Amino acid sequence: MNYYDKKPIAAPQMDHHVKMTNRRLLEIDGVKEVDSFDSEEFLLQTVMGYLVIRGENLQMKNLDVEAGHVSIKGKIYEFSYLDEQHGEKAKGLFSKLFK
């Protein structure tokens, strides 16, 4: 149930997992679409909302659209979800801590 709206949340079609290894490899399941990417930023549409990955020398190592799996390698600085419900981008951990 959604705490704010008191409405049940529909179960996603597939599971969503994010696994980071040594800030050099990011493996993501539950990806619907890769909206855009370059060597510094990826924008992915997942079953849980939009996910932004920022870093340096980012490269798509693996993409399986049918399985919803994406692997990204490079130096990963940040990954965060875009908060569609409140009309603003989700902020990184450090910006939340140091308000």
C-alpha positions as semicolon CSV with decimal commas, in nm:
position;residue;x (nm);y (nm);z (nm)
1;M;0,000;0,000;0,000
2;N;0,123;0,350;-0,082
3;Y;0,174;0,531;0,249
4;Y;0,079;0,876;0,117
5;D;-0,215;0,792;-0,108
6;K;-0,346;0,492;0,087
7;K;-0,380;0,308;-0,243
8;P;-0,244;-0,038;-0,314
9;I;0,060;-0,039;-0,538
10;A;0,039;-0,264;-0,844
11;A;0,308;-0,529;-0,852
12;P;0,571;-0,470;-1,121
13;Q;0,578;-0,707;-1,418
14;M;0,933;-0,818;-1,334
15;D;1,172;-0,787;-1,043
16;H;1,406;-0,490;-1,020
17;H;1,759;-0,545;-0,892
18;V;2,064;-0,318;-0,889
19;K;2,405;-0,467;-0,811
20;M;2,723;-0,260;-0,801
21;T;3,069;-0,418;-0,787
22;N;3,362;-0,201;-0,676
23;R;3,207;0,112;-0,833
24;R;3,323;-0,025;-1,170
25;L;3,034;-0,249;-1,276
26;L;2,661;-0,193;-1,241
27;E;2,417;-0,475;-1,323
28;I;2,051;-0,381;-1,344
29;D;1,745;-0,605;-1,389
30;G;1,393;-0,482;-1,459
31;V;1,494;-0,240;-1,735
32;K;1,218;-0,155;-1,983
33;E;1,413;0,079;-2,209
34;V;1,743;0,265;-2,243
35;D;1,631;0,622;-2,315
36;S;1,974;0,782;-2,360
37;F;2,337;0,725;-2,279
38;D;2,684;0,865;-2,329
39;S;3,020;0,823;-2,156
40;E;2,906;1,028;-1,854
41;E;2,536;0,952;-1,807
42;F;2,274;0,682;-1,869
43;L;1,898;0,727;-1,844
44;L;1,708;0,399;-1,804
45;Q;1,336;0,336;-1,775
46;T;1,287;0,057;-1,521
47;V;0,979;-0,112;-1,379
48;M;1,029;0,107;-1,068
49;G;1,072;0,440;-1,251
50;Y;1,348;0,625;-1,431
51;L;1,705;0,560;-1,316
52;V;1,997;0,794;-1,387
53;I;2,356;0,667;-1,368
54;R;2,641;0,918;-1,372
55;G;3,011;0,852;-1,397
56;E;3,320;0,859;-1,613
57;N;3,404;0,643;-1,916
58;L;3,069;0,465;-1,889
59;Q;3,008;0,190;-2,143
60;M;2,723;-0,052;-2,196
61;K;2,874;-0,394;-2,142
62;N;2,557;-0,599;-2,189
63;L;2,202;-0,526;-2,303
64;D;1,924;-0,786;-2,310
65;V;1,595;-0,607;-2,373
66;E;1,382;-0,922;-2,356
67;A;1,519;-1,016;-2,014
68;G;1,533;-0,651;-1,900
69;H;1,903;-0,672;-1,810
70;V;2,168;-0,401;-1,857
71;S;2,533;-0,403;-1,747
72;I;2,729;-0,078;-1,736
73;K;3,102;-0,053;-1,675
74;G;3,318;0,250;-1,598
75;K;3,380;0,465;-1,291
76;I;3,038;0,510;-1,130
77;Y;2,985;0,827;-0,927
78;E;2,612;0,819;-0,866
79;F;2,286;0,647;-0,945
80;S;1,947;0,783;-0,849
81;Y;1,580;0,751;-0,935
82;L;1,375;1,036;-1,076
83;D;1,085;1,111;-0,847
84;E;0,788;1,143;-1,083
85;Q;0,530;1,151;-0,806
86;H;0,644;1,484;-0,664
87;G;0,756;1,641;-0,991
88;E;1,122;1,675;-0,899
89;K;1,436;1,478;-0,961
90;A;1,551;1,256;-0,679
91;K;1,863;1,402;-0,528
92;G;2,183;1,217;-0,452
93;L;2,262;1,092;-0,103
94;F;2,512;1,367;-0,023
95;S;2,282;1,652;-0,126
96;K;2,016;1,508;0,106
97;L;2,262;1,476;0,395
98;F;2,409;1,826;0,365
99;K;2,099;2,046;0,323
